[in-house]
Amino acid sequence: MDGKDVVLMLKEQYGVKKVPFELEIRGKGRVYAFISCPDELQEYHSGVYFGKVERDGFRLSIEGCYLLKDQIKRNIKEVNFQEMLRWLRGEDIDGSETGYVILKWKDYFLGCGRGNGKRIRNFVPKDRRLR
């Protein structure tokens, strides 16, 4: 699997037409985005964590959602204020969606979760959650 396969997954799952940066897959299916930077910083630039290739699809990171915010057309769930707070605390929320879905409150992307038709599982890392 390579960056082109990830782009195809993004098109299929989220309706993304074009990925304007280079993608690199590293250990455990983790994908990093490489955005151009000045030559003198190139050796220090290790990429931005973009998401992860899972058995059943592609799970975008919070940063990955923001990098593609203008292109994502499918699998978006708008949440209310209370759901947003629960999500940012690391809790799962109710939802009829199945597969990977991006949660959004107003203009803010909250990350990507996986729905089973009843609940949406939270993947927000513990160190990024509200207390």
GUFI-807536 format. One record per atom (N, C-alpha, C): atom name; x, y, z. Coordinates in Angstrom, 3 decimals. Layout:
residues N
+-------+----------+----------+----------+
! atomo !       c1 !       c2 !       c3 !
+-------+----------+----------+----------+
!    CA !        X !        Y !        Z !
...
+-------+----------+----------+----------+
This chain:
residues 131
+-------+----------+----------+----------+
! atomo !       c1 !       c2 !       c3 !
+-------+----------+----------+----------+
!     N !    0.842 !   -1.179 !    0.000 !
!    CA !    0.000 !    0.000 !    0.000 !
!     C !    0.884 !    1.239 !    0.000 !
!     N !    0.446 !    2.256 !   -0.729 !
!    CA !    1.207 !    3.498 !   -0.778 !
!     C !    0.257 !    4.695 !   -0.712 !
!     N !    0.813 !    5.897 !   -0.906 !
!    CA !    0.028 !    7.126 !   -0.825 !
!     C !   -1.123 !    7.173 !   -1.810 !
!     N !   -0.949 !    6.572 !   -2.993 !
!    CA !   -2.017 !    6.566 !   -4.004 !
!     C !   -3.218 !    5.760 !   -3.532 !
!     N !   -2.963 !    4.661 !   -2.829 !
!    CA !   -4.059 !    3.857 !   -2.273 !
!     C !   -4.831 !    4.647 !   -1.215 !
!     N !   -4.104 !    5.427 !   -0.413 !
!    CA !   -4.748 !    6.250 !    0.608 !
!     C !   -5.625 !    7.307 !   -0.056 !
!     N !   -5.145 !    7.905 !   -1.125 !
!    CA !   -5.933 !    8.912 !   -1.851 !
!     C !   -7.226 !    8.287 !   -2.381 !
!     N !   -7.142 !    7.066 !   -2.901 !
!    CA !   -8.350 !    6.380 !   -3.376 !
!     C !   -9.333 !    6.128 !   -2.231 !
!     N !   -8.815 !    5.756 !   -1.067 !
!    CA !   -9.675 !    5.545 !    0.098 !
!     C !  -10.354 !    6.852 !    0.506 !
!     N !   -9.611 !    7.949 !    0.459 !
!    CA !  -10.171 !    9.252 !    0.815 !
!     C !  -11.278 !    9.662 !   -0.156 !
!     N !  -11.069 !    9.382 !   -1.438 !
!    CA !  -12.096 !    9.693 !   -2.442 !
!     C !  -13.361 !    8.894 !   -2.184 !
!     N !  -13.188 !    7.611 !   -1.902 !
!    CA !  -14.329 !    6.729 !   -1.690 !
!     C !  -15.083 !    7.049 !   -0.401 !
!     N !  -14.364 !    7.243 !    0.692 !
!    CA !  -14.995 !    7.448 !    1.989 !
!     C !  -15.516 !    8.857 !    2.215 !
!     N !  -14.731 !    9.860 !    1.824 !
!    CA !  -15.039 !   11.230 !    2.201 !
!     C !  -15.316 !   12.157 !    1.011 !
!     N !  -15.233 !   11.653 !   -0.200 !
!    CA !  -15.510 !   12.470 !   -1.374 !
!     C !  -14.412 !   13.461 !   -1.721 !
!     N !  -13.208 !   13.225 !   -1.237 !
!    CA !  -12.072 !   14.115 !   -1.500 !
!     C !  -11.640 !   13.946 !   -2.954 !
!     N !  -11.476 !   15.053 !   -3.661 !
!    CA !  -11.102 !   14.983 !   -5.073 !
!     C !   -9.591 !   14.952 !   -5.293 !
!     N !   -8.846 !   15.759 !   -4.529 !
!    CA !   -7.399 !   15.855 !   -4.733 !
!     C !   -6.705 !   16.108 !   -3.395 !
!     N !   -5.618 !   15.418 !   -3.180 !
!    CA !   -4.818 !   15.634 !   -1.971 !
!     C !   -3.606 !   16.464 !   -2.388 !
!     N !   -3.520 !   17.724 !   -1.902 !
!    CA !   -2.479 !   18.648 !   -2.376 !
!     C !   -1.123 !   18.520 !   -1.685 !
!     N !   -0.828 !   17.381 !   -1.126 !
!    CA !    0.460 !   17.175 !   -0.477 !
!     C !    0.838 !   15.715 !   -0.602 !
!     N !    2.069 !   15.427 !   -0.258 !
!    CA !    2.588 !   14.069 !   -0.365 !
!     C !    2.253 !   13.275 !    0.897 !
!     N !    1.891 !   12.003 !    0.725 !
!    CA !    1.567 !   11.131 !    1.853 !
!     C !    2.586 !   10.009 !    1.947 !
!     N !    2.929 !    9.637 !    3.170 !
!    CA !    3.876 !    8.546 !    3.393 !
!     C !    3.310 !    7.633 !    4.474 !
!     N !    3.300 !    6.339 !    4.197 !
!    CA !    2.812 !    5.361 !    5.171 !
!     C !    4.007 !    4.830 !    5.957 !
!     N !    3.870 !    4.861 !    7.279 !
!    CA !    4.923 !    4.356 !    8.152 !
!     C !    4.371 !    3.201 !    8.968 !
!     N !    5.090 !    2.760 !    9.965 !
!    CA !    4.715 !    1.608 !   10.771 !
!     C !    3.283 !    1.626 !   11.290 !
!     N !    2.683 !    0.450 !   11.377 !
!    CA !    1.331 !    0.234 !   11.881 !
!     C !    0.273 !    0.981 !   11.072 !
!     N !    0.539 !    1.253 !    9.811 !
!    CA !   -0.446 !    1.889 !    8.941 !
!     C !   -0.639 !    3.369 !    9.164 !
!     N !    0.248 !    3.998 !    9.906 !
!    CA !    0.135 !    5.436 !   10.159 !
!     C !    0.572 !    6.218 !    8.929 !
!     N !   -0.207 !    7.213 !    8.596 !
!    CA !    0.054 !    8.014 !    7.399 !
!     C !    0.424 !    9.431 !    7.826 !
!     N !    1.474 !    9.961 !    7.206 !
!    CA !    1.942 !   11.316 !    7.484 !
!     C !    1.860 !   12.146 !    6.223 !
!     N !    1.467 !   13.409 !    6.377 !
!    CA !    1.377 !   14.348 !    5.268 !
!     C !    2.616 !   15.231 !    5.291 !
!     N !    3.165 !   15.466 !    4.118 !
!    CA !    4.328 !   16.320 !    3.997 !
!     C !    3.955 !   17.553 !    3.198 !
!     N !    3.984 !   18.669 !    3.884 !
!    CA !    3.651 !   19.946 !    3.291 !
!     C !    4.973 !   20.653 !    3.042 !
!     N !    5.073 !   21.363 !    1.937 !
!    CA !    6.352 !   21.982 !    1.591 !
!     C !    6.804 !   22.952 !    2.680 !
!     N !    8.101 !   22.962 !    2.899 !
!    CA !    8.704 !   23.876 !    3.857 !
!     C !   10.040 !   24.337 !    3.282 !
!     N !   10.631 !   25.397 !    3.833 !
!    CA !   11.914 !   25.895 !    3.323 !
!     C !   12.996 !   24.813 !    3.364 !
!     N !   13.888 !   24.861 !    2.406 !
!    CA !   14.936 !   23.850 !    2.288 !
!     C !   15.754 !   23.682 !    3.572 !
!     N !   16.046 !   24.775 !    4.247 !
!    CA !   16.875 !   24.678 !    5.453 !
!     C !   16.163 !   23.947 !    6.599 !
!     N !   14.833 !   23.801 !    6.515 !
!    CA !   14.090 !   23.071 !    7.541 !
!     C !   13.753 !   21.645 !    7.129 !
!     N !   14.064 !   21.282 !    5.900 !
!    CA !   13.657 !   19.992 !    5.349 !
!     C !   14.118 !   18.806 !    6.198 !
!     N !   15.357 !   18.844 !    6.719 !
!    CA !   15.853 !   17.712 !    7.490 !
!     C !   15.151 !   17.584 !    8.848 !
!     N !   14.490 !   18.641 !    9.314 !
!    CA !   13.788 !   18.603 !   10.596 !
!     C !   12.296 !   18.319 !   10.430 !
!     N !   11.830 !   18.328 !    9.216 !
!    CA !   10.402 !   18.176 !    8.929 !
!     C !   10.048 !   16.696 !    8.845 !
!     N !    9.306 !   16.201 !    9.836 !
!    CA !    8.971 !   14.779 !    9.853 !
!     C !    7.529 !   14.514 !    9.437 !
!     N !    6.829 !   15.540 !    8.989 !
!    CA !    5.466 !   15.364 !    8.531 !
!     C !    4.449 !   15.569 !    9.643 !
!     N !    3.198 !   15.657 !    9.238 !
!    CA !    2.079 !   15.840 !   10.159 !
!     C !    1.294 !   14.540 !   10.174 !
!     N !    0.972 !   14.038 !   11.374 !
!    CA !    0.183 !   12.810 !   11.458 !
!     C !   -1.164 !   13.069 !   10.800 !
!     N !   -1.485 !   12.312 !    9.774 !
!    CA !   -2.642 !   12.541 !    8.923 !
!     C !   -3.778 !   11.561 !    9.194 !
!     N !   -3.445 !   10.342 !    9.564 !
!    CA !   -4.480 !    9.346 !    9.827 !
!     C !   -3.899 !    7.951 !    9.846 !
!     N !   -4.798 !    6.971 !    9.846 !
!    CA !   -4.343 !    5.591 !    9.938 !
!     C !   -5.165 !    4.695 !    9.022 !
!     N !   -4.465 !    3.795 !    8.340 !
!    CA !   -5.129 !    2.802 !    7.505 !
!     C !   -5.592 !    1.682 !    8.433 !
!     N !   -6.894 !    1.463 !    8.469 !
!    CA !   -7.485 !    0.411 !    9.298 !
!     C !   -7.960 !   -0.713 !    8.384 !
!     N !   -8.370 !   -1.835 !    8.976 !
!    CA !   -8.872 !   -2.972 !    8.187 !
!     C !  -10.083 !   -2.592 !    7.351 !
!     N !  -10.919 !   -1.733 !    7.911 !
!    CA !  -12.195 !   -1.420 !    7.275 !
!     C !  -12.297 !    0.004 !    6.739 !
!     N !  -11.176 !    0.674 !    6.534 !
!    CA !  -11.212 !    2.020 !    5.968 !
!     C !  -10.060 !    2.874 !    6.443 !
!     N !  -10.217 !    4.174 !    6.257 !
!    CA !   -9.184 !    5.126 !    6.646 !
!     C !   -9.742 !    6.063 !    7.707 !
!     N !   -8.996 !    6.175 !    8.820 !
!    CA !   -9.407 !    7.046 !    9.922 !
!     C !   -8.518 !    8.277 !    9.934 !
!     N !   -9.128 !    9.436 !    9.646 !
!    CA !   -8.386 !   10.697 !    9.636 !
!     C !   -8.093 !   11.165 !   11.060 !
!     N !   -6.948 !   11.810 !   11.235 !
!    CA !   -6.641 !   12.452 !   12.514 !
!     C !   -7.353 !   13.806 !   12.529 !
!     N !   -7.302 !   14.482 !   13.659 !
!    CA !   -7.899 !   15.816 !   13.745 !
!     C !   -7.204 !   16.736 !   12.743 !
!     N !   -5.878 !   16.662 !   12.680 !
!    CA !   -5.133 !   17.496 !   11.734 !
!     C !   -5.463 !   17.123 !   10.291 !
!     N !   -5.637 !   15.831 !   10.039 !
!    CA !   -6.020 !   15.381 !    8.704 !
!     C !   -7.357 !   15.954 !    8.279 !
!     N !   -8.297 !   16.025 !    9.213 !
!    CA !   -9.603 !   16.630 !    8.920 !
!     C !   -9.438 !   18.094 !    8.520 !
!     N !   -8.601 !   18.815 !    9.256 !
!    CA !   -8.399 !   20.227 !    8.953 !
!     C !   -7.654 !   20.430 !    7.637 !
!     N !   -6.709 !   19.566 !    7.333 !
!    CA !   -5.972 !   19.714 !    6.077 !
!     C !   -6.886 !   19.531 !    4.860 !
!     N !   -7.940 !   18.734 !    5.020 !
!    CA !   -8.863 !   18.467 !    3.908 !
!     C !  -10.229 !   19.122 !    4.102 !
!     N !  -10.334 !   20.071 !    5.026 !
!    CA !  -11.637 !   20.610 !    5.418 !
!     C !  -12.469 !   21.148 !    4.259 !
!     N !  -11.853 !   21.719 !    3.260 !
!    CA !  -12.601 !   22.274 !    2.133 !
!     C !  -13.020 !   21.213 !    1.123 !
!     N !  -12.473 !   20.022 !    1.231 !
!    CA !  -12.750 !   18.980 !    0.244 !
!     C !  -13.665 !   17.866 !    0.746 !
!     N !  -13.791 !   17.712 !    2.034 !
!    CA !  -14.588 !   16.611 !    2.583 !
!     C !  -16.063 !   16.868 !    2.297 !
!     N !  -16.697 !   15.926 !    1.610 !
!    CA !  -18.088 !   16.084 !    1.195 !
!     C !  -19.013 !   15.020 !    1.780 !
!     N !  -18.470 !   13.905 !    2.216 !
!    CA !  -19.286 !   12.790 !    2.704 !
!     C !  -18.845 !   12.363 !    4.097 !
!     N !  -19.759 !   11.630 !    4.740 !
!    CA !  -19.498 !   11.046 !    6.055 !
!     C !  -19.104 !   12.091 !    7.097 !
!     N !  -19.885 !   13.175 !    7.139 !
!    CA !  -19.709 !   14.211 !    8.150 !
!     C !  -20.937 !   14.182 !    9.046 !
!     N !  -20.737 !   14.197 !   10.338 !
!    CA !  -21.844 !   14.270 !   11.289 !
!     C !  -21.734 !   15.585 !   12.039 !
!     N !  -22.750 !   16.412 !   11.886 !
!    CA !  -22.831 !   17.667 !   12.633 !
!     C !  -23.345 !   17.333 !   14.031 !
!     N !  -22.671 !   17.840 !   15.046 !
!    CA !  -23.070 !   17.569 !   16.425 !
!     C !  -23.454 !   18.865 !   17.119 !
!     N !  -24.244 !   18.731 !   18.188 !
!    CA !  -24.625 !   19.911 !   18.962 !
!     C !  -23.575 !   20.168 !   20.044 !
!     N !  -23.790 !   21.216 !   20.826 !
!    CA !  -22.813 !   21.628 !   21.828 !
!     C !  -22.554 !   20.538 !   22.865 !
!     N !  -23.618 !   19.912 !   23.370 !
!    CA !  -23.462 !   18.875 !   24.389 !
!     C !  -22.703 !   17.664 !   23.847 !
!     N !  -23.014 !   17.252 !   22.622 !
!    CA !  -22.295 !   16.129 !   22.004 !
!     C !  -20.831 !   16.482 !   21.792 !
!     N !  -20.575 !   17.736 !   21.411 !
!    CA !  -19.200 !   18.186 !   21.210 !
!     C !  -18.403 !   18.083 !   22.505 !
!     N !  -19.002 !   18.527 !   23.618 !
!    CA !  -18.308 !   18.440 !   24.910 !
!     C !  -18.036 !   16.994 !   25.301 !
!     N !  -19.027 !   16.139 !   25.119 !
!    CA !  -18.840 !   14.719 !   25.441 !
!     C !  -17.715 !   14.121 !   24.591 !
!     N !  -17.701 !   14.447 !   23.308 !
!    CA !  -16.686 !   13.921 !   22.399 !
!     C !  -15.292 !   14.363 !   22.825 !
!     N !  -15.147 !   15.645 !   23.149 !
!    CA !  -13.835 !   16.164 !   23.537 !
!     C !  -13.378 !   15.655 !   24.900 !
!     N !  -14.294 !   15.104 !   25.671 !
!    CA !  -13.927 !   14.457 !   26.943 !
!     C !  -13.533 !   13.000 !   26.729 !
!     N !  -13.668 !   12.523 !   25.503 !
!    CA !  -13.272 !   11.154 !   25.194 !
!     C !  -14.407 !   10.155 !   25.222 !
!     N !  -15.636 !   10.630 !   25.325 !
!    CA !  -16.784 !    9.736 !   25.387 !
!     C !  -17.294 !    9.397 !   23.987 !
!     N !  -17.871 !    8.214 !   23.846 !
!    CA !  -18.566 !    7.850 !   22.621 !
!     C !  -19.894 !    8.604 !   22.608 !
!     N !  -20.446 !    8.825 !   21.407 !
!    CA !  -21.736 !    9.499 !   21.314 !
!     C !  -22.697 !    8.647 !   20.496 !
!     N !  -23.984 !    8.913 !   20.649 !
!    CA !  -25.006 !    8.197 !   19.895 !
!     C !  -25.000 !    8.666 !   18.449 !
!     N !  -25.253 !    7.727 !   17.535 !
!    CA !  -25.333 !    8.073 !   16.126 !
!     C !  -25.696 !    6.870 !   15.290 !
!     N !  -26.465 !    7.084 !   14.258 !
!    CA !  -26.918 !    5.985 !   13.405 !
!     C !  -25.946 !    5.692 !   12.269 !
!     N !  -24.840 !    6.401 !   12.199 !
!    CA !  -23.864 !    6.233 !   11.136 !
!     C !  -23.102 !    4.917 !   11.300 !
!     N !  -22.647 !    4.392 !   10.169 !
!    CA !  -21.786 !    3.202 !   10.182 !
!     C !  -20.503 !    3.534 !    9.458 !
!     N !  -19.417 !    2.925 !    9.876 !
!    CA !  -18.118 !    3.188 !    9.282 !
!     C !  -17.503 !    4.455 !    9.861 !
!     N !  -16.446 !    4.925 !    9.227 !
!    CA !  -15.732 !    6.098 !    9.727 !
!     C !  -16.466 !    7.363 !    9.335 !
!     N !  -16.625 !    8.247 !   10.322 !
!    CA !  -17.357 !    9.490 !   10.137 !
!     C !  -16.590 !   10.621 !   10.819 !
!     N !  -16.623 !   11.789 !   10.205 !
!    CA !  -15.949 !   12.955 !   10.751 !
!     C !  -16.963 !   13.765 !   11.539 !
!     N !  -16.617 !   14.111 !   12.763 !
!    CA !  -17.516 !   14.913 !   13.592 !
!     C !  -17.160 !   16.381 !   13.481 !
!     N !  -18.205 !   17.184 !   13.393 !
!    CA !  -18.012 !   18.612 !   13.185 !
!     C !  -19.015 !   19.369 !   14.047 !
!     N !  -18.540 !   20.404 !   14.718 !
!    CA !  -19.397 !   21.319 !   15.473 !
!     C !  -19.148 !   22.711 !   14.918 !
!     N !  -20.178 !   23.308 !   14.371 !
!    CA !  -20.083 !   24.594 !   13.663 !
!     C !  -18.996 !   24.475 !   12.594 !
!     N !  -17.923 !   25.272 !   12.681 !
!    CA !  -16.837 !   25.196 !   11.700 !
!     C !  -15.638 !   24.409 !   12.214 !
!     N !  -15.780 !   23.741 !   13.350 !
!    CA !  -14.671 !   23.045 !   13.987 !
!     C !  -14.759 !   21.536 !   13.766 !
!     N !  -13.666 !   20.966 !   13.300 !
!    CA !  -13.593 !   19.518 !   13.137 !
!     C !  -13.098 !   18.914 !   14.446 !
!     N !  -13.793 !   17.889 !   14.909 !
!    CA !  -13.490 !   17.286 !   16.206 !
!     C !  -12.731 !   15.976 !   16.083 !
!     N !  -12.554 !   15.510 !   14.863 !
!    CA !  -11.861 !   14.258 !   14.643 !
!     C !  -12.751 !   13.245 !   13.964 !
!     N !  -12.274 !   12.024 !   13.941 !
!    CA !  -12.942 !   10.953 !   13.224 !
!     C !  -13.303 !    9.843 !   14.202 !
!     N !  -14.497 !    9.315 !   14.055 !
!    CA !  -14.944 !    8.208 !   14.886 !
!     C !  -15.471 !    7.086 !   14.011 !
!     N !  -15.794 !    5.960 !   14.631 !
!    CA !  -16.310 !    4.825 !   13.873 !
!     C !  -17.678 !    4.450 !   14.412 !
!     N !  -18.664 !    4.524 !   13.523 !
!    CA !  -20.026 !    4.217 !   13.915 !
!     C !  -20.390 !    2.772 !   13.636 !
!     N !  -21.258 !    2.226 !   14.505 !
!    CA !  -21.739 !    0.854 !   14.309 !
!     C !  -23.257 !    0.822 !   14.096 !
!     N !  -23.842 !    1.984 !   13.860 !
!    CA !  -25.282 !    2.074 !   13.673 !
!     C !  -26.018 !    2.539 !   14.918 !
!     N !  -25.360 !    2.464 !   16.089 !
!    CA !  -25.965 !    2.908 !   17.349 !
!     C !  -25.111 !    3.962 !   18.054 !
!     N !  -23.795 !    3.742 !   18.024 !
!    CA !  -22.867 !    4.648 !   18.699 !
!     C !  -21.691 !    4.947 !   17.783 !
!     N !  -21.039 !    6.072 !   18.067 !
!    CA !  -19.825 !    6.437 !   17.339 !
!     C !  -18.679 !    6.375 !   18.333 !
!     N !  -17.727 !    5.508 !   18.034 !
!    CA !  -16.586 !    5.284 !   18.929 !
!     C !  -15.589 !    6.435 !   18.809 !
!     N !  -15.110 !    6.883 !   19.945 !
!    CA !  -14.201 !    8.019 !   20.038 !
!     C !  -12.747 !    7.554 !   19.926 !
!     N !  -11.947 !    8.276 !   19.140 !
!    CA !  -10.526 !    7.982 !   18.999 !
!     C !   -9.650 !    9.158 !   19.418 !
!     N !  -10.213 !   10.149 !   20.113 !
!    CA !   -9.419 !   11.294 !   20.544 !
!     C !   -8.385 !   10.802 !   21.561 !
!     N !   -7.093 !   11.056 !   21.313 !
!    CA !   -6.062 !   10.591 !   22.251 !
!     C !   -6.267 !   11.179 !   23.652 !
!     N !   -5.909 !   10.412 !   24.670 !
!    CA !   -6.136 !   10.827 !   26.056 !
!     C !   -5.495 !   12.169 !   26.390 !
!     N !   -4.322 !   12.413 !   25.841 !
!    CA !   -3.637 !   13.666 !   26.171 !
!     C !   -4.231 !   14.889 !   25.473 !
!     N !   -5.209 !   14.671 !   24.583 !
!    CA !   -5.862 !   15.792 !   23.889 !
!     C !   -7.298 !   15.999 !   24.362 !
!     N !   -7.721 !   15.256 !   25.347 !
!    CA !   -9.107 !   15.346 !   25.823 !
!     C !   -9.279 !   16.472 !   26.838 !
!     N !  -10.522 !   16.963 !   26.938 !
!    CA !  -10.867 !   17.924 !   27.990 !
!     C !  -10.945 !   17.178 !   29.311 !
!     N !  -10.636 !   17.867 !   30.367 !
!    CA !  -10.709 !   17.259 !   31.704 !
!     C !  -11.966 !   17.666 !   32.410 !
+-------+----------+----------+----------+
